[in-house]
Amino acid sequence: MKKTEYLPVLVERDGKLLVAGKTERKTAHSVPPVCHATAIIVPVFPDGRLLMEDRAERHRREGRFIPEDGHVFNCFGGHMQYADIPEEEHRTGVSMETFRKCAYRELSEELVRVTADGRRETFSPVMDRLVPVGLYSMKGEANWEYSWLFLYRLEDFGPYGSQDTVMTEHGEENVVQSACVMTWEALLEQFTNREKLDTVSFSDGIARVLLRNSGEELHCAINCIFSGNLNIAFQNCI
C-alpha cells in the first residue's frame, strides 16, 4: 500500500511562508485549493540552451486529449513534503534552502540520462549547481502554490530525457517522457504564440515564470550564469 503523502499548508505573513499544518496531497488541489509549496527547475546546457520537460504522455495517461504530435512543455519539479521542512521553519518561514533541497530531490527523480543504445539512467544532481532565481506564486480554481524557481547548470550535453509518475485507475504508474532542447528566444516565442499553435501548450509551472515580466527574471538568470556575475546579478534579478 502506498504511504500517504502529506504536503505543508502555507500561510503568508509579513513576507514569510509559515506552516499552518499539513494536508494529504490528493486534497491539496481540491476546490477551493489548499496553499502549498513546490520547487521548479530549468536545466541549462553549457551553451545556454534550456531543457524543457514534455508532459504530453503524462497528460494522455491522465485521460486528457493531447494530439499525437502534441507537446506540453513545463519545468522539472514538484511538491515539497511536509516532513522535509525543519521544525523551526514552521514558525520562521520556509527557507530558500529548503526549497532547494526539494528541487534537488525532484530533479533526481525526473531527469534521466539517455545512452547511445536508448537506455535511461539515473541522473545525480550536484546541489551547488542549483542556482536560485526567484519565488513565484499562483492561485487558480484548483491550485494555489508558492514555488522557488532554480536553474540547474548541466555539465554536458546529455542527451537527457524525463520521467514521472501518474495516478490512474490502476494506481500509481511510471511514465516515460521526452525532453526538448530550446533556446530562450524559441521558448519565449512559442509561449507568446501558444494560442495560435495547434500542437504546443504549456503547463502552469513554466507559464507562471513567463507571464511575470515576460520571463525577464529567468532570462536575466541565464545571462548571469554566462557572465560569471552570479552573486551580484541574482540579487538584482529576483
C-alpha positions in Angstrom: 0.0 0.0 0.0 1.3 3.4 -0.9 2.2 5.6 2.0 0.1 8.7 2.5 1.8 11.8 1.2 1.5 15.0 3.2 2.1 18.5 2.0 2.6 21.6 4.1 -0.3 24.1 4.4 1.2 27.5 4.0 0.2 31.0 5.1 2.0 34.1 4.0 2.6 36.6 6.8 5.0 39.6 6.9 6.7 38.3 3.7 7.3 34.8 5.1 5.8 31.5 4.3 4.7 29.9 7.6 3.5 26.3 8.0 -0.1 26.1 9.4 -0.5 22.4 9.2 -0.4 19.6 6.7 -2.8 18.1 4.1 -2.9 15.0 2.0 -1.6 15.5 -1.5 -4.9 14.4 -3.0 -6.8 17.2 -1.2 -4.3 20.0 -2.0 -5.8 20.5 -5.4 -9.4 20.5 -4.3 -11.9 23.3 -4.8 -11.1 25.6 -3.2 -7.3 24.7 -3.2 -5.0 24.4 -0.2 -1.9 26.7 -0.3 1.2 24.5 -0.6 4.9 24.6 -1.8 6.7 23.4 -4.9 10.1 23.7 -6.5 10.6 24.2 -10.2 13.8 23.7 -12.1 15.0 24.7 -15.6 18.2 22.8 -16.6 20.6 24.9 -18.7 23.2 23.4 -21.1 26.8 24.7 -21.2 25.9 26.7 -24.4 22.9 28.5 -22.7 20.1 26.4 -24.3 17.3 25.2 -22.0 15.9 21.7 -21.3 12.1 21.6 -21.0 10.2 18.6 -19.8 7.5 17.4 -22.3 4.5 16.2 -20.2 2.3 15.2 -23.2 2.5 11.5 -22.3 1.7 12.1 -18.7 -1.4 14.0 -19.6 -2.5 11.3 -22.0 -2.2 8.8 -19.2 -4.4 11.0 -17.0 -7.1 10.9 -19.7 -6.6 14.3 -21.3 -6.7 14.7 -25.0 -3.3 15.6 -26.4 -2.7 15.3 -30.2 -0.4 12.6 -31.3 2.2 15.2 -32.3 1.4 17.5 -29.4 3.8 18.8 -26.8 3.1 20.1 -23.3 6.2 21.9 -22.1 7.0 22.5 -18.4 9.8 22.9 -15.9 11.0 20.0 -14.0 9.9 19.9 -10.4 7.2 19.0 -7.9 5.7 19.2 -4.4 7.6 19.9 -1.2 6.8 17.3 1.5 5.6 18.3 5.0 8.3 16.1 6.6 11.1 17.9 4.7 10.6 21.2 6.4 12.7 21.8 9.6 10.6 22.3 12.7 11.9 25.8 13.3 10.9 26.9 9.8 7.3 26.3 10.6 7.5 29.5 12.7 10.3 31.4 11.0 9.3 30.7 7.4 10.2 28.1 4.8 13.7 29.0 3.6 15.1 29.1 0.1 17.5 26.3 1.1 14.6 24.0 2.0 13.1 24.8 -1.4 16.5 24.0 -3.0 16.5 20.6 -1.3 13.1 19.9 -2.7 14.4 20.9 -6.2 17.3 18.5 -5.7 15.0 15.6 -4.9 12.6 16.4 -7.7 15.4 16.7 -10.3 16.9 13.4 -9.1 13.5 11.7 -9.7 12.6 13.3 -13.0 15.7 13.9 -15.1 17.4 10.9 -16.7 20.4 10.4 -19.0 19.7 8.6 -22.3 22.5 6.3 -23.5 23.5 5.7 -27.1 21.5 2.4 -27.1 18.4 4.1 -25.7 18.8 3.1 -22.0 17.6 5.6 -19.4 20.0 6.0 -16.5 19.6 7.8 -13.2 20.8 11.4 -13.1 22.6 12.5 -9.9 22.5 16.3 -9.5 25.0 18.4 -7.6 23.4 20.7 -5.1 25.8 23.6 -5.8 24.7 23.6 -9.4 21.1 24.6 -8.5 21.0 28.4 -8.8 18.1 30.3 -7.2 16.2 32.7 -9.5 13.1 33.8 -7.5 9.9 33.0 -5.7 6.7 32.7 -7.7 3.1 32.3 -6.7 -0.1 31.3 -8.5 -3.7 30.8 -7.3 -6.2 29.2 -9.6 -9.6 27.4 -9.1 -7.9 24.2 -8.1 -4.2 25.1 -7.4 -2.6 27.6 -5.0 1.1 27.3 -4.5 4.4 29.1 -3.9 7.3 28.0 -6.0 11.0 28.8 -5.9 12.5 28.6 -9.4 16.0 27.3 -9.9 18.3 26.9 -12.8 20.4 23.8 -12.9 23.8 24.2 -14.7 24.3 21.0 -16.7 27.9 19.9 -17.1 27.4 18.3 -20.5 25.0 17.9 -23.4 23.5 14.6 -22.4 21.3 13.6 -24.1 18.6 13.7 -21.5 15.0 12.6 -21.0 12.4 12.8 -18.3 10.2 10.5 -16.2 7.4 11.0 -13.8 4.6 9.1 -12.0 0.8 9.4 -12.6 -2.2 8.2 -10.7 -4.5 6.1 -12.8 -7.5 3.8 -12.0 -4.9 1.0 -11.6 -2.8 3.0 -9.1 0.5 4.9 -9.4 2.3 4.2 -12.6 5.7 5.4 -14.0 5.6 7.5 -17.2 8.5 7.7 -19.6 8.6 11.2 -21.1 10.8 13.1 -23.6 12.6 16.4 -23.0 13.0 19.2 -25.5 16.1 21.4 -26.0 15.4 25.0 -27.0 16.9 28.5 -26.9 15.5 31.2 -24.6 14.2 33.0 -27.8 12.4 29.9 -29.1 10.8 29.2 -25.7 9.5 32.8 -25.4 8.3 32.9 -29.0 6.4 29.6 -28.7 4.9 30.8 -25.3 3.9 34.1 -26.8 2.2 32.5 -29.7 0.8 29.5 -27.8 -2.8 30.2 -28.6 -2.1 30.1 -32.3 -0.2 26.7 -32.1 -2.3 23.6 -32.5 0.3 21.2 -31.1 2.1 23.2 -28.4 0.8 24.1 -24.9 2.5 25.0 -21.6 1.8 23.7 -18.0 1.4 26.3 -15.2 4.9 25.8 -13.8 6.8 27.5 -16.7 3.7 29.6 -17.5 3.8 31.5 -14.3 7.5 32.2 -14.9 7.0 33.5 -18.4 3.9 35.5 -17.5 5.7 37.6 -15.0 7.6 40.4 -16.8 7.7 38.2 -19.9 10.1 35.9 -18.1 12.7 38.6 -17.5 13.9 37.0 -14.2 14.6 33.7 -16.0 16.3 35.5 -18.9 18.4 37.6 -16.6 19.4 34.4 -14.6 20.6 32.7 -17.8 22.7 35.7 -18.7 24.1 35.8 -15.2 25.4 32.3 -15.4 27.4 33.0 -18.6 28.6 36.4 -17.4 30.2 35.0 -14.2 28.4 37.5 -12.0 26.1 35.1 -10.2 26.3 36.5 -6.7 25.7 40.1 -7.6 23.4 39.7 -10.6 20.9 37.4 -8.9 20.3 39.8 -6.2 19.3 42.3 -8.9 17.2 39.8 -10.8 14.9 38.5 -8.0 
